[in-house]
């Protein structure tokens, strides 16, 4: 009988609580309420605009601008007036060279009135955060210029719609081309020579990247970490036959996916951990030289852009390169200039080279202060909304399925992401765009880390009914004899108690 009691104590009194504790799902603290509150908090970008004019109607201009900007759902504008005439007779070229004259903090702009002889249109912007206007430029013109060019508000609103509803196709072609947001990118430059035994193509990848591309990337250090790589590829074909024209060969834009797909296998971007931006310089085969691309507008070009992937550029050898094996050279600035324009488009910026109100001149491939501000705002908005959606999805998943493990690592990452979102909004309210960008990036990284953590899948497909289906065959054969022995134990205890009562009664 004592053996039966020992089995009961070990299996039921000690074993069952121990088993229950050991099979309990680990769930660290998870901020459900804080995540639910995020949907009531939206991004508002502060704009600080100083109007510098000698006109007596400056106050009316500022009042009209305030009434126009108040309609925006993304921006809150703070306007101020600085009455001055010291710059009125200076040309735009002179003012552009005066670095100290322009605002240096992201999100801070100034409107300067100048003589109409200095600009072709009544409003224009250079490479700094200064907007030049003439005396006949009204509030409507300034508001439209800000929305369409400086703030690119339509692209920002499209970003919101696309991130919230990924299945909804954006109508903005510029947004469809841009790469998805990421804290890190791999920028891969590939030079493809399909006939190295015939064409001796001279190209210094490393030197030209450092000379033309690196200064561009230096201005984007706060946006993302761009890791530049380069490579040479040989004996690769287009896998497409160009159409024979009058004095050239033509590749239709519909053939580009069939060229890129086999090329991507050789480039190696498919095994990269980070999103890749590809730039391919393709030397045309001698039998197909010269070859050009025909885009969707039936225009010819030696380069073409593939949305969210990168750009391909053709260089055509001449007769001496093919027959006499004379080394083939090309102008490096001409090639890199095209890649830089494509890179700006992939980041989400427009090509302003054809507009007279954007004073870019020879610097149209450079990235300017107001364009960098635009990239910061776009990235903050995308990362803020992505983090909020990721945290909400994770909160719903963990709330509905109670046996998913929440480790301390996941809980800490979620809590950090929530706090960084609050810090993002706080930094924006203080007008600090760079600090807001840093917090939004940290929030984005932490939320993605928590959502893709391997521990979340530990018991995701192991519900309670399956758990009991595993445990019952193991424990039931052991527990049945123990449970049946309880009857004998109770009978023994009852008999023992009765004997004690009878003995006490006899005494």
HUFENHU-V418846 format. One record per pair of residues at least 24 apart in sequence whose C-alpha atoms are under 8 Angstrom apart, sorted by the first residue. I is the first residue (numbers start at 0). J is the second residue. If there is no record, write none. Layout:
# HUFENHU-V418846
I_J ; I_J
This chain:
# HUFENHU-V418846
0_488 ; 3_481 ; 3_484 ; 3_485 ; 3_488 ; 4_488 ; 6_481 ; 7_481 ; 7_485 ; 10_478 ; 24_402 ; 24_403 ; 24_404 ; 25_404 ; 25_405 ; 25_406 ; 26_403 ; 26_404 ; 26_405 ; 26_406 ; 26_407 ; 27_405 ; 27_406 ; 27_407 ; 27_410 ; 28_405 ; 28_407 ; 28_410 ; 29_410 ; 29_413 ; 29_414 ; 30_413 ; 30_414 ; 31_394 ; 33_417 ; 34_387 ; 34_390 ; 34_391 ; 34_394 ; 34_417 ; 35_391 ; 37_387 ; 38_387 ; 42_73 ; 42_380 ; 42_383 ; 42_424 ; 43_72 ; 43_73 ; 43_74 ; 43_75 ; 43_424 ; 43_427 ; 43_428 ; 44_73 ; 44_74 ; 44_75 ; 44_376 ; 44_427 ; 44_428 ; 44_430 ; 45_74 ; 45_75 ; 45_76 ; 45_77 ; 45_106 ; 45_427 ; 45_428 ; 45_430 ; 46_74 ; 46_75 ; 46_76 ; 46_77 ; 46_106 ; 46_107 ; 46_108 ; 46_430 ; 47_76 ; 47_77 ; 47_78 ; 47_79 ; 47_106 ; 47_107 ; 47_108 ; 48_76 ; 48_77 ; 48_78 ; 48_79 ; 48_107 ; 48_108 ; 48_109 ; 48_110 ; 49_78 ; 49_79 ; 49_80 ; 49_81 ; 49_108 ; 49_109 ; 49_110 ; 50_78 ; 50_79 ; 50_80 ; 50_81 ; 50_82 ; 50_109 ; 50_110 ; 50_111 ; 51_80 ; 51_81 ; 51_82 ; 51_83 ; 51_109 ; 51_110 ; 51_111 ; 51_112 ; 52_80 ; 52_81 ; 52_82 ; 52_83 ; 52_84 ; 52_110 ; 52_111 ; 52_112 ; 53_82 ; 53_83 ; 53_84 ; 53_87 ; 53_112 ; 54_82 ; 54_134 ; 60_137 ; 60_138 ; 61_138 ; 63_138 ; 64_138 ; 64_139 ; 64_141 ; 64_142 ; 67_139 ; 67_142 ; 68_142 ; 86_113 ; 87_112 ; 87_113 ; 87_114 ; 88_113 ; 88_114 ; 89_113 ; 90_114 ; 90_117 ; 91_117 ; 91_118 ; 91_131 ; 95_125 ; 95_126 ; 95_127 ; 101_127 ; 101_128 ; 101_129 ; 102_127 ; 102_128 ; 102_129 ; 103_128 ; 105_368 ; 105_369 ; 105_372 ; 105_431 ; 105_432 ; 105_433 ; 106_372 ; 106_430 ; 106_432 ; 119_355 ; 119_356 ; 120_355 ; 120_356 ; 122_356 ; 123_355 ; 123_356 ; 123_357 ; 123_358 ; 124_356 ; 124_357 ; 124_358 ; 125_357 ; 125_358 ; 125_359 ; 126_358 ; 126_359 ; 126_366 ; 126_367 ; 126_368 ; 126_369 ; 127_367 ; 127_368 ; 127_369 ; 128_368 ; 128_369 ; 149_369 ; 149_370 ; 149_373 ; 150_373 ; 151_373 ; 155_377 ; 155_380 ; 158_377 ; 158_380 ; 158_381 ; 159_380 ; 159_381 ; 159_384 ; 162_381 ; 162_384 ; 162_385 ; 163_384 ; 163_385 ; 163_388 ; 173_344 ; 173_347 ; 173_348 ; 173_349 ; 174_347 ; 175_306 ; 175_307 ; 176_305 ; 176_306 ; 176_307 ; 176_344 ; 176_345 ; 176_347 ; 177_306 ; 177_307 ; 177_344 ; 177_345 ; 177_346 ; 177_347 ; 178_306 ; 178_307 ; 178_308 ; 178_345 ; 178_346 ; 178_347 ; 179_307 ; 180_378 ; 180_381 ; 180_382 ; 181_223 ; 181_273 ; 181_274 ; 182_222 ; 182_223 ; 182_224 ; 182_440 ; 182_444 ; 183_223 ; 183_224 ; 183_225 ; 183_226 ; 183_273 ; 183_274 ; 184_223 ; 184_224 ; 184_225 ; 184_226 ; 184_273 ; 184_274 ; 184_275 ; 184_276 ; 185_225 ; 185_226 ; 185_227 ; 185_228 ; 185_271 ; 185_273 ; 185_274 ; 185_275 ; 185_276 ; 186_225 ; 186_226 ; 186_227 ; 186_228 ; 186_275 ; 186_276 ; 186_277 ; 186_278 ; 187_227 ; 187_228 ; 187_229 ; 187_230 ; 187_275 ; 187_276 ; 187_277 ; 187_278 ; 188_227 ; 188_228 ; 188_229 ; 188_230 ; 188_277 ; 188_278 ; 188_279 ; 188_280 ; 189_229 ; 189_230 ; 189_231 ; 189_232 ; 189_266 ; 189_277 ; 189_278 ; 189_279 ; 189_280 ; 190_230 ; 190_231 ; 190_232 ; 190_279 ; 190_280 ; 190_281 ; 190_282 ; 191_231 ; 191_232 ; 191_233 ; 191_234 ; 191_235 ; 191_279 ; 191_280 ; 191_281 ; 191_282 ; 192_231 ; 192_232 ; 192_233 ; 192_234 ; 192_235 ; 192_281 ; 192_282 ; 192_283 ; 193_232 ; 193_233 ; 193_234 ; 193_235 ; 193_236 ; 193_282 ; 193_283 ; 193_284 ; 194_233 ; 194_234 ; 194_284 ; 195_233 ; 195_234 ; 197_320 ; 197_321 ; 197_322 ; 197_324 ; 198_316 ; 198_320 ; 198_321 ; 198_324 ; 198_325 ; 198_326 ; 198_327 ; 199_320 ; 199_324 ; 199_325 ; 199_326 ; 199_327 ; 200_326 ; 200_327 ; 200_328 ; 201_326 ; 201_327 ; 201_328 ; 202_328 ; 204_229 ; 204_230 ; 205_229 ; 207_331 ; 207_335 ; 211_332 ; 211_335 ; 212_335 ; 212_339 ; 215_365 ; 215_366 ; 218_366 ; 218_371 ; 219_371 ; 221_433 ; 221_437 ; 222_374 ; 222_375 ; 222_378 ; 222_436 ; 232_265 ; 235_262 ; 237_262 ; 241_287 ; 241_290 ; 247_287 ; 247_288 ; 247_289 ; 247_290 ; 247_291 ; 248_287 ; 248_288 ; 248_289 ; 248_290 ; 248_291 ; 249_290 ; 249_291 ; 249_292 ; 249_293 ; 250_290 ; 250_291 ; 250_292 ; 250_293 ; 251_292 ; 251_293 ; 251_294 ; 252_292 ; 252_293 ; 252_294 ; 252_295 ; 252_303 ; 255_305 ; 275_308 ; 276_307 ; 276_308 ; 276_309 ; 277_308 ; 277_309 ; 277_310 ; 278_309 ; 278_310 ; 278_311 ; 278_312 ; 278_338 ; 279_310 ; 279_311 ; 279_312 ; 280_311 ; 280_312 ; 280_313 ; 280_314 ; 281_311 ; 281_312 ; 281_313 ; 281_314 ; 282_313 ; 282_314 ; 282_315 ; 282_316 ; 283_313 ; 283_314 ; 283_315 ; 283_316 ; 284_315 ; 284_316 ; 285_316 ; 285_317 ; 285_321 ; 288_315 ; 288_316 ; 288_317 ; 289_315 ; 289_316 ; 289_317 ; 290_315 ; 302_337 ; 304_341 ; 306_345 ; 307_345 ; 309_341 ; 309_342 ; 309_345 ; 310_338 ; 310_341 ; 336_364 ; 339_364 ; 339_365 ; 340_364 ; 346_374 ; 347_374 ; 348_374 ; 375_432 ; 375_433 ; 375_436 ; 376_432 ; 376_436 ; 378_436 ; 379_435 ; 379_436 ; 379_439 ; 379_440 ; 382_439 ; 382_440 ; 382_442 ; 382_443 ; 383_420 ; 383_439 ; 383_442 ; 383_443 ; 385_443 ; 386_416 ; 386_442 ; 386_443 ; 386_446 ; 386_447 ; 389_446 ; 389_447 ; 389_450 ; 390_446 ; 390_450 ; 393_450 ; 400_459 ; 402_458 ; 402_459 ; 402_462 ; 403_455 ; 403_456 ; 403_457 ; 403_458 ; 403_459 ; 404_454 ; 404_455 ; 404_456 ; 404_457 ; 404_458 ; 405_454 ; 405_455 ; 406_454 ; 408_449 ; 409_448 ; 409_449 ; 409_452 ; 410_449 ; 412_445 ; 412_446 ; 412_448 ; 412_449 ; 413_445 ; 413_446 ; 413_449 ; 415_442 ; 415_445 ; 416_441 ; 416_442 ; 416_443 ; 416_444 ; 416_445 ; 416_446 ; 417_442 ; 418_442
